[in-house]
Amino acid sequence: MATQELFNLDGKIALVTGASRGIGEAIARTLAAYGACVIVSSRKQEGCEQVAAAIRGEGGRAEARACHIGEMDQIRALYGALEQSPGGLDILVNNAATNPYFGPILDTDPGAFQKTVDVNIRGYFFMSSLGAKLMAKSGGGSIVNIASINAEVPGPRQGVYSITKAAIVCMTKAFAKECAPLGVRVNAILPGPTDTRFAAAIVHGESEVREQMLAHVPMQRVAQPNEIAGAALYLASDAASYTTGACVAVDGGYLTA
Protein backbone atom coordinates (compact mmCIF):
# COMPACT_ATOMS: atom_id res chain seq x y z
CA MET A 1 0.00 0.00 0.00
CA ALA A 2 1.34 3.46 -0.91
CA THR A 3 2.29 5.71 1.99
CA GLN A 4 -0.33 8.30 1.11
CA GLU A 5 -3.02 5.61 1.16
CA LEU A 6 -2.05 4.56 4.68
CA PHE A 7 -2.99 8.00 5.99
CA ASN A 8 -5.90 8.63 3.61
CA LEU A 9 -9.06 9.50 5.54
CA ASP A 10 -11.33 10.16 2.56
CA GLY A 11 -14.90 9.23 3.41
CA LYS A 12 -14.21 9.06 7.15
CA ILE A 13 -16.19 11.03 9.71
CA ALA A 14 -14.16 12.26 12.67
CA LEU A 15 -15.42 13.83 15.88
CA VAL A 16 -12.84 15.90 17.77
CA THR A 17 -13.71 17.32 21.19
CA GLY A 18 -12.07 20.41 22.60
CA ALA A 19 -11.38 21.38 19.00
CA SER A 20 -11.95 25.14 19.19
CA ARG A 21 -8.27 25.78 19.96
CA GLY A 22 -4.95 24.24 20.93
CA ILE A 23 -4.21 20.57 20.38
CA GLY A 24 -7.82 19.79 19.46
CA GLU A 25 -7.88 22.42 16.73
CA ALA A 26 -4.56 21.19 15.34
CA ILE A 27 -5.86 17.61 15.23
CA ALA A 28 -9.12 18.66 13.58
CA ARG A 29 -7.26 20.60 10.89
CA THR A 30 -4.85 17.72 10.28
CA LEU A 31 -7.56 15.06 9.96
CA ALA A 32 -9.45 17.33 7.56
CA ALA A 33 -6.30 17.91 5.50
CA TYR A 34 -6.07 14.15 5.00
CA GLY A 35 -9.66 13.85 3.83
CA ALA A 36 -11.85 13.34 6.89
CA CYS A 37 -15.12 15.18 7.37
CA VAL A 38 -14.49 16.65 10.81
CA ILE A 39 -17.10 17.42 13.44
CA VAL A 40 -15.56 20.24 15.44
CA SER A 41 -16.85 20.07 19.00
CA SER A 42 -16.26 22.12 22.13
CA ARG A 43 -18.32 23.87 24.78
CA LYS A 44 -19.15 26.99 22.78
CA GLN A 45 -20.74 26.86 19.34
CA GLU A 46 -19.09 30.09 18.23
CA GLY A 47 -15.58 28.75 18.72
CA CYS A 48 -16.50 25.52 16.91
CA GLU A 49 -17.95 27.47 14.00
CA GLN A 50 -14.76 29.50 13.61
CA VAL A 51 -12.56 26.42 13.32
CA ALA A 52 -15.02 24.60 11.04
CA ALA A 53 -15.19 27.66 8.79
CA ALA A 54 -11.39 27.85 8.64
CA ILE A 55 -11.21 24.18 7.61
CA ARG A 56 -13.81 24.69 4.90
CA GLY A 57 -11.92 27.76 3.74
CA GLU A 58 -8.87 25.56 3.20
CA GLY A 59 -10.88 23.14 1.07
CA GLY A 60 -11.71 20.66 3.81
CA ARG A 61 -15.03 19.38 5.12
CA ALA A 62 -16.19 20.31 8.60
CA GLU A 63 -19.22 21.08 10.71
CA ALA A 64 -19.61 22.48 14.21
CA ARG A 65 -21.48 20.83 17.08
CA ALA A 66 -21.17 22.26 20.59
CA CYS A 67 -20.94 19.78 23.45
CA HIS A 68 -19.76 20.10 27.05
CA ILE A 69 -18.52 16.58 27.83
CA GLY A 70 -18.89 17.25 31.55
CA GLU A 71 -22.68 17.24 31.00
CA MET A 72 -24.26 13.86 30.29
CA ASP A 73 -27.33 15.35 28.64
CA GLN A 74 -25.12 17.15 26.13
CA ILE A 75 -23.20 13.96 25.35
CA ARG A 76 -26.47 12.10 24.74
CA ALA A 77 -27.77 14.93 22.55
CA LEU A 78 -24.59 14.93 20.47
CA TYR A 79 -24.74 11.22 19.82
CA GLY A 80 -28.47 11.38 19.18
CA ALA A 81 -27.75 13.82 16.36
CA LEU A 82 -24.90 11.68 15.01
CA GLU A 83 -27.10 8.60 14.92
CA GLN A 84 -29.60 10.48 12.75
CA SER A 85 -26.98 11.80 10.33
CA PRO A 86 -25.68 9.75 7.37
CA GLY A 87 -22.25 8.20 7.60
CA GLY A 88 -22.12 7.31 11.28
CA LEU A 89 -18.76 7.78 13.01
CA ASP A 90 -15.31 6.44 12.14
CA ILE A 91 -12.93 8.42 14.36
CA LEU A 92 -13.32 9.89 17.83
CA VAL A 93 -10.63 12.06 19.38
CA ASN A 94 -11.28 12.70 23.07
CA ASN A 95 -9.32 15.87 23.66
CA ALA A 96 -11.54 18.17 25.73
CA ALA A 97 -10.27 18.39 29.30
CA THR A 98 -10.28 20.67 32.32
CA ASN A 99 -7.90 21.60 35.11
CA PRO A 100 -9.66 24.19 37.27
CA TYR A 101 -7.26 23.88 40.21
CA PHE A 102 -3.52 24.56 40.18
CA GLY A 103 -2.00 24.24 43.63
CA PRO A 104 -1.09 21.89 46.52
CA ILE A 105 -2.99 18.61 46.34
CA LEU A 106 -3.91 18.80 50.03
CA ASP A 107 -5.82 22.03 49.41
CA THR A 108 -7.94 20.65 46.56
CA ASP A 109 -11.47 22.02 46.67
CA PRO A 110 -14.24 19.36 46.38
CA GLY A 111 -15.93 21.36 43.63
CA ALA A 112 -12.76 21.53 41.53
CA PHE A 113 -12.15 17.84 42.18
CA GLN A 114 -15.62 16.88 40.97
CA LYS A 115 -15.45 19.08 37.88
CA THR A 116 -12.11 17.57 36.88
CA VAL A 117 -13.40 14.02 37.33
CA ASP A 118 -16.67 14.75 35.52
CA VAL A 119 -14.90 16.01 32.40
CA ASN A 120 -11.63 14.10 32.30
CA ILE A 121 -12.90 10.67 33.39
CA ARG A 122 -16.68 10.45 33.11
CA GLY A 123 -16.75 12.53 29.94
CA TYR A 124 -14.07 10.44 28.20
CA PHE A 125 -15.73 7.22 29.36
CA PHE A 126 -19.19 7.91 27.99
CA MET A 127 -17.94 9.63 24.85
CA SER A 128 -15.95 6.44 24.19
CA SER A 129 -18.77 4.08 25.14
CA LEU A 130 -21.35 5.71 22.88
CA GLY A 131 -18.74 6.29 20.17
CA ALA A 132 -17.67 2.65 20.09
CA LYS A 133 -21.29 1.49 19.85
CA LEU A 134 -21.90 3.81 16.90
CA MET A 135 -18.65 2.75 15.17
CA ALA A 136 -19.48 -0.93 15.62
CA LYS A 137 -22.66 -0.47 13.58
CA SER A 138 -20.57 0.33 10.51
CA GLY A 139 -17.79 -2.19 11.06
CA GLY A 140 -15.40 -0.40 13.38
CA GLY A 141 -13.32 2.71 13.85
CA SER A 142 -10.67 4.40 15.93
CA ILE A 143 -10.78 6.19 19.29
CA VAL A 144 -7.84 8.38 20.27
CA ASN A 145 -7.67 9.64 23.85
CA ILE A 146 -5.50 12.63 24.67
CA ALA A 147 -3.96 11.87 28.05
CA SER A 148 -0.73 13.50 29.30
CA ILE A 149 2.77 12.72 30.51
CA ASN A 150 1.27 13.61 33.90
CA ALA A 151 -0.37 10.19 33.75
CA GLU A 152 3.06 8.69 34.47
CA VAL A 153 4.82 11.54 36.25
CA PRO A 154 2.35 13.68 38.23
CA GLY A 155 2.89 17.36 37.52
CA PRO A 156 3.65 19.77 40.35
CA ARG A 157 0.50 21.51 41.62
CA GLN A 158 -1.54 19.34 39.23
CA GLY A 159 -2.50 16.47 41.50
CA VAL A 160 -6.11 15.82 40.58
CA TYR A 161 -5.50 16.56 36.89
CA SER A 162 -2.62 14.06 36.87
CA ILE A 163 -4.76 11.43 38.57
CA THR A 164 -7.49 11.78 35.94
CA LYS A 165 -4.95 11.50 33.13
CA ALA A 166 -3.63 8.27 34.67
CA ALA A 167 -7.21 7.01 34.68
CA ILE A 168 -7.45 7.76 30.94
CA VAL A 169 -4.44 5.53 30.28
CA CYS A 170 -6.11 2.62 32.11
CA MET A 171 -9.43 3.42 30.42
CA THR A 172 -7.74 3.29 27.02
CA LYS A 173 -6.41 -0.20 27.68
CA ALA A 174 -9.71 -1.46 29.09
CA PHE A 175 -11.68 -0.20 26.10
CA ALA A 176 -9.04 -1.54 23.69
CA LYS A 177 -9.44 -5.07 25.04
CA GLU A 178 -13.21 -5.13 24.96
CA CYS A 179 -13.73 -3.20 21.73
CA ALA A 180 -11.21 -5.09 19.58
CA PRO A 181 -13.77 -7.76 18.58
CA LEU A 182 -16.02 -4.93 17.37
CA GLY A 183 -13.33 -3.61 15.06
CA VAL A 184 -12.80 -0.53 17.22
CA ARG A 185 -9.21 0.40 18.05
CA VAL A 186 -8.56 2.52 21.15
CA ASN A 187 -5.24 4.28 21.76
CA ALA A 188 -3.91 7.24 23.69
CA ILE A 189 -1.44 10.06 23.18
CA LEU A 190 0.57 11.42 26.10
CA PRO A 191 1.60 14.95 25.12
CA GLY A 192 4.46 16.65 26.87
CA PRO A 193 4.48 20.38 27.62
CA THR A 194 2.67 22.07 24.74
CA ASP A 195 2.23 25.75 23.95
CA THR A 196 -1.53 26.12 24.41
CA ARG A 197 -3.79 28.41 26.41
CA PHE A 198 -4.72 25.39 28.53
CA ALA A 199 -1.08 24.96 29.63
CA ALA A 200 -0.27 28.66 29.84
CA ALA A 201 0.24 28.58 33.61
CA ILE A 202 3.10 26.12 33.10
CA VAL A 203 4.48 27.05 29.69
CA HIS A 204 4.34 30.82 30.23
CA GLY A 205 4.02 30.98 34.01
CA GLU A 206 6.59 31.40 36.76
CA SER A 207 10.11 31.12 35.36
CA GLU A 208 11.05 28.65 38.11
CA VAL A 209 8.21 26.30 37.16
CA ARG A 210 9.08 26.54 33.47
CA GLU A 211 12.78 25.91 34.11
CA GLN A 212 12.00 22.87 36.24
CA MET A 213 9.80 21.50 33.49
CA LEU A 214 12.30 22.07 30.68
CA ALA A 215 15.05 20.48 32.78
CA HIS A 216 13.20 17.18 32.23
CA VAL A 217 12.79 17.64 28.46
CA PRO A 218 15.88 16.46 26.54
CA MET A 219 14.80 18.51 23.51
CA GLN A 220 14.78 21.60 25.77
CA ARG A 221 11.60 23.14 24.40
CA VAL A 222 7.84 22.85 24.50
CA ALA A 223 5.80 21.41 21.64
CA GLN A 224 3.54 23.27 19.25
CA PRO A 225 0.01 21.82 18.93
CA ASN A 226 0.60 20.62 15.36
CA GLU A 227 3.44 18.42 16.65
CA ILE A 228 0.89 16.37 18.59
CA ALA A 229 -1.50 16.13 15.64
CA GLY A 230 0.73 13.81 13.62
CA ALA A 231 0.41 11.07 16.23
CA ALA A 232 -3.37 11.45 16.16
CA LEU A 233 -3.36 11.10 12.37
CA TYR A 234 -1.34 7.90 12.63
CA LEU A 235 -3.60 6.35 15.29
CA ALA A 236 -6.77 7.37 13.43
CA SER A 237 -5.64 6.01 10.06
CA ASP A 238 -5.05 2.60 8.49
CA ALA A 239 -1.35 3.09 9.17
CA ALA A 240 -2.19 1.98 12.72
CA SER A 241 -4.51 -0.87 11.71
CA TYR A 242 -2.73 -3.33 14.08
CA THR A 243 -2.31 -0.84 16.92
CA THR A 244 -4.69 -0.83 19.88
CA GLY A 245 -4.19 -0.24 23.58
CA ALA A 246 -1.04 1.78 22.86
CA CYS A 247 -0.11 4.91 24.79
CA VAL A 248 2.18 7.03 22.64
CA ALA A 249 4.29 9.68 24.37
CA VAL A 250 4.88 12.80 22.28
CA ASP A 251 6.97 14.63 24.83
CA GLY A 252 10.39 15.67 23.57
CA GLY A 253 11.88 12.81 25.58
CA TYR A 254 10.37 13.85 28.93
CA LEU A 255 9.52 10.32 30.06
CA THR A 256 12.98 9.03 29.15
CA ALA A 257 14.84 11.65 31.17
Secondary structure as GFF3:
##gff-version 3
##sequence-region A 1 257
A	DSSP	alpha_helix	3	6	.	.	.	ID=ss1
A	DSSP	beta_strand	13	16	.	.	.	ID=ss2
A	DSSP	alpha_helix	22	33	.	.	.	ID=ss3
A	DSSP	beta_strand	37	40	.	.	.	ID=ss4
A	DSSP	alpha_helix	45	57	.	.	.	ID=ss5
A	DSSP	beta_strand	61	64	.	.	.	ID=ss6
A	DSSP	alpha_helix	72	84	.	.	.	ID=ss7
A	DSSP	beta_strand	91	94	.	.	.	ID=ss8
A	DSSP	three_ten_helix	105	107	.	.	.	ID=ss9
A	DSSP	alpha_helix	110	117	.	.	.	ID=ss10
A	DSSP	pi_helix	118	123	.	.	.	ID=ss11
A	DSSP	alpha_helix	124	137	.	.	.	ID=ss12
A	DSSP	beta_strand	141	146	.	.	.	ID=ss13
A	DSSP	three_ten_helix	149	151	.	.	.	ID=ss14
A	DSSP	alpha_helix	159	179	.	.	.	ID=ss15
A	DSSP	three_ten_helix	180	182	.	.	.	ID=ss16
A	DSSP	beta_strand	184	191	.	.	.	ID=ss17
A	DSSP	alpha_helix	200	203	.	.	.	ID=ss18
A	DSSP	alpha_helix	207	214	.	.	.	ID=ss19
A	DSSP	alpha_helix	226	236	.	.	.	ID=ss20
A	DSSP	three_ten_helix	238	240	.	.	.	ID=ss21
A	DSSP	beta_strand	247	250	.	.	.	ID=ss22
A	DSSP	three_ten_helix	254	256	.	.	.	ID=ss23
###
